[in-house]
């Protein structure tokens, strides 16, 4: 699989700053801005969390697509698909930490959809 053309993940959001940084490149990925109303800070932080989860979300989608395409009817295929769903749930939880799907928050994959 080819190398990503974006800053390698994982990324993390710096809450109350609206900033997303790369943990591996030690660089700012983006800075979220908005007008300064009382709700805007909440939206800026949520946007930063969503953007920071992008590499993890991409990896989870790649894993789901790969596992769904390879023998989903075998017991091993079903096991791989369940693992991929758990990884996807963890990625969603990283993007939306206050949402109800937080039960699986551990698996983190590289940008290639493989465990680092």
Residue frames as qw, qx, qy, qz and C-alpha x, y, z in Angstrom:
[[0.000, 0.889, 0.459, 0.000, 0.00, 0.00, 0.00],
 [0.401, 0.584, -0.025, 0.706, 1.27, 3.47, -0.84],
 [0.321, -0.216, -0.447, 0.807, 2.40, 5.99, 1.72],
 [0.048, 0.835, 0.522, -0.167, -0.21, 8.58, 2.72],
 [0.380, 0.511, 0.150, 0.756, 0.05, 11.98, 1.06],
 [0.341, -0.838, -0.085, -0.417, -1.03, 13.68, 4.29],
 [0.089, -0.614, 0.629, -0.469, 0.76, 14.23, 7.59],
 [0.530, -0.046, -0.846, 0.036, 1.11, 10.79, 9.21],
 [0.640, -0.613, -0.063, -0.459, -1.10, 10.05, 12.22],
 [0.168, -0.706, -0.684, 0.067, -1.87, 9.73, 14.96],
 [0.044, 0.503, 0.013, 0.863, -3.10, 13.26, 15.41],
 [0.305, -0.503, -0.702, 0.402, -4.46, 14.77, 18.60],
 [0.061, -0.811, -0.290, -0.504, -6.68, 17.73, 19.36],
 [0.294, -0.038, -0.467, 0.833, -5.54, 20.38, 21.81],
 [0.177, -0.736, -0.644, -0.109, -8.81, 21.28, 23.47],
 [0.203, -0.882, -0.224, 0.362, -9.51, 24.94, 24.25],
 [0.214, -0.550, 0.398, 0.703, -7.02, 25.86, 21.52],
 [0.723, 0.585, 0.170, -0.327, -8.83, 24.35, 18.53],
 [0.183, 0.705, -0.646, -0.227, -5.52, 22.99, 17.32],
 [0.992, 0.056, 0.101, -0.053, -4.70, 19.60, 15.81],
 [0.043, -0.769, 0.629, 0.103, -1.13, 18.34, 16.02],
 [0.855, 0.252, -0.449, -0.055, 0.70, 15.33, 14.65],
 [0.755, -0.604, 0.255, -0.024, 2.12, 13.12, 17.37],
 [0.892, 0.032, 0.241, 0.383, 4.69, 11.61, 15.02],
 [0.514, 0.549, 0.118, 0.648, 5.80, 14.71, 13.09],
 [0.370, -0.538, -0.347, 0.674, 5.41, 17.07, 16.06],
 [0.084, 0.063, 0.316, 0.943, 3.80, 19.61, 13.78],
 [0.402, 0.374, 0.385, -0.741, 0.53, 21.55, 13.65],
 [0.294, 0.294, 0.839, 0.350, -1.88, 19.87, 11.22],
 [0.033, -0.612, -0.445, -0.653, -4.54, 22.57, 11.42],
 [0.035, -0.157, -0.476, 0.865, -6.00, 25.34, 13.53],
 [0.039, -0.617, -0.750, -0.235, -9.80, 25.57, 13.80],
 [0.039, -0.046, -0.153, 0.986, -11.33, 29.04, 13.93],
 [0.079, -0.640, -0.729, -0.231, -14.77, 30.55, 14.23],
 [0.143, -0.666, -0.018, -0.732, -16.59, 33.63, 15.33],
 [0.236, 0.079, -0.754, 0.608, -16.45, 34.09, 19.06],
 [0.607, -0.423, -0.148, -0.656, -19.96, 33.43, 20.29],
 [0.537, -0.457, 0.587, -0.397, -20.67, 31.42, 23.43],
 [0.939, 0.095, 0.297, -0.147, -21.29, 28.20, 21.42],
 [0.598, 0.723, -0.344, -0.030, -18.38, 28.62, 19.04],
 [0.127, -0.617, 0.758, -0.168, -15.69, 27.32, 21.42],
 [0.733, -0.023, 0.635, -0.244, -17.65, 24.08, 21.78],
 [0.807, 0.569, 0.108, -0.117, -17.89, 23.76, 17.98],
 [0.292, 0.797, -0.526, 0.046, -14.20, 24.58, 17.50],
 [0.371, -0.442, 0.796, -0.186, -13.20, 21.86, 19.98],
 [0.806, 0.219, 0.508, -0.209, -15.58, 19.34, 18.35],
 [0.663, 0.728, -0.150, -0.085, -14.17, 20.19, 14.91],
 [0.048, 0.717, -0.688, 0.100, -10.62, 19.75, 16.21],
 [0.607, -0.196, 0.742, -0.207, -11.54, 16.32, 17.69],
 [0.822, 0.457, 0.292, -0.176, -13.13, 15.22, 14.41],
 [0.499, 0.789, -0.358, 0.001, -10.16, 16.36, 12.35],
 [0.204, -0.613, 0.746, -0.159, -7.71, 14.75, 14.80],
 [0.726, -0.011, 0.658, -0.199, -9.55, 11.43, 14.43],
 [0.653, 0.614, -0.193, -0.398, -9.26, 11.51, 10.60],
 [0.279, 0.500, -0.815, -0.087, -6.22, 9.19, 10.30],
 [0.279, -0.052, 0.899, -0.333, -7.80, 6.69, 12.71],
 [0.652, 0.429, 0.342, -0.524, -11.16, 6.90, 10.87],
 [0.548, 0.607, -0.460, -0.347, -9.43, 6.36, 7.52],
 [0.081, 0.356, -0.928, 0.073, -7.55, 3.33, 8.86],
 [0.462, 0.131, 0.754, -0.449, -10.76, 1.86, 10.30],
 [0.682, 0.534, 0.055, -0.496, -12.56, 2.27, 6.97],
 [0.410, 0.559, -0.692, -0.202, -9.69, 0.64, 5.10],
 [0.129, -0.188, 0.944, -0.239, -9.73, -2.28, 7.54],
 [0.594, 0.306, 0.531, -0.522, -13.52, -2.67, 7.22],
 [0.650, 0.587, -0.225, -0.427, -13.39, -2.63, 3.43],
 [0.259, 0.487, -0.833, -0.049, -10.50, -5.09, 3.35],
 [0.221, -0.068, 0.914, -0.333, -12.07, -7.50, 5.84],
 [0.638, 0.383, 0.363, -0.560, -15.54, -7.30, 4.29],
 [0.601, 0.591, -0.378, -0.383, -14.08, -8.17, 0.89],
 [0.325, 0.403, -0.855, 0.035, -12.17, -11.25, 2.07],
 [0.456, -0.121, -0.882, 0.011, -14.15, -14.35, 3.05],
 [0.334, -0.314, 0.327, -0.826, -16.78, -12.80, 5.34],
 [0.843, -0.160, -0.228, -0.459, -18.70, -16.10, 5.35],
 [0.717, 0.078, -0.627, 0.294, -15.92, -18.10, 7.06],
 [0.612, -0.710, -0.308, 0.166, -15.51, -18.09, 10.84],
 [0.569, -0.232, 0.025, 0.789, -12.10, -16.40, 10.47],
 [0.132, 0.417, 0.359, 0.825, -13.65, -13.82, 8.13],
 [0.411, -0.766, -0.407, -0.282, -16.40, -13.08, 10.63],
 [0.664, -0.547, -0.186, 0.476, -13.79, -12.71, 13.39],
 [0.431, 0.016, 0.169, 0.886, -11.77, -10.24, 11.26],
 [0.086, -0.593, -0.420, -0.681, -14.92, -8.30, 10.43],
 [0.544, -0.756, -0.362, 0.016, -15.87, -8.05, 14.12],
 [0.605, -0.359, -0.039, 0.709, -12.37, -6.79, 14.90],
 [0.238, 0.281, 0.318, 0.873, -12.73, -4.20, 12.14],
 [0.304, -0.740, -0.436, -0.414, -16.06, -3.06, 13.58],
 [0.625, -0.651, -0.247, 0.352, -14.43, -2.67, 17.02],
 [0.485, -0.103, 0.138, 0.858, -11.66, -0.57, 15.45],
 [0.008, 0.519, 0.425, 0.742, -14.30, 1.55, 13.69],
 [0.467, -0.776, -0.415, -0.090, -16.18, 2.07, 16.97],
 [0.610, -0.483, -0.100, 0.620, -12.95, 3.20, 18.64],
 [0.320, 0.150, 0.286, 0.891, -12.30, 5.66, 15.81],
 [0.209, -0.681, -0.460, -0.529, -15.83, 7.04, 16.08],
 [0.587, -0.710, -0.328, 0.210, -15.39, 7.38, 19.85],
 [0.531, -0.225, 0.039, 0.816, -12.19, 9.37, 19.26],
 [0.097, 0.347, 0.373, 0.855, -14.08, 11.73, 16.95],
 [0.460, -0.549, -0.216, -0.663, -17.15, 12.04, 19.21],
 [0.271, 0.160, -0.814, 0.489, -16.04, 11.36, 22.78],
 [0.340, 0.006, 0.509, -0.791, -19.39, 12.30, 24.34],
 [0.676, 0.085, -0.413, -0.604, -21.45, 10.03, 22.04],
 [0.823, -0.287, 0.323, -0.369, -22.92, 6.73, 23.33],
 [0.937, 0.297, -0.186, 0.012, -20.67, 4.43, 21.23],
 [0.015, -0.808, 0.545, -0.224, -17.65, 4.71, 23.56],
 [0.920, -0.306, 0.206, -0.130, -17.58, 1.05, 24.61],
 [0.884, 0.060, 0.180, 0.427, -14.56, 0.19, 22.43],
 [0.102, 0.990, -0.093, -0.033, -11.91, 2.89, 22.56],
 [0.650, -0.548, 0.428, 0.307, -8.61, 1.01, 22.47],
 [0.759, 0.190, 0.445, 0.436, -7.65, -0.16, 18.97],
 [0.137, 0.874, -0.159, -0.438, -5.59, 2.39, 17.04],
 [0.835, 0.261, 0.363, 0.321, -4.24, 1.66, 13.58],
 [0.315, -0.345, 0.320, 0.824, -1.73, 3.31, 11.33],
 [0.395, 0.522, -0.104, -0.749, -2.85, 5.22, 8.22],
 [0.268, 0.257, -0.827, -0.422, -2.49, 1.98, 6.22],
 [0.809, -0.182, -0.165, -0.535, -5.21, 0.17, 8.16],
 [0.797, 0.023, -0.563, 0.218, -2.72, -2.07, 9.93],
 [0.631, -0.757, -0.111, 0.128, -1.77, -2.13, 13.57],
 [0.175, 0.902, -0.369, 0.139, 1.34, 0.03, 14.16]]
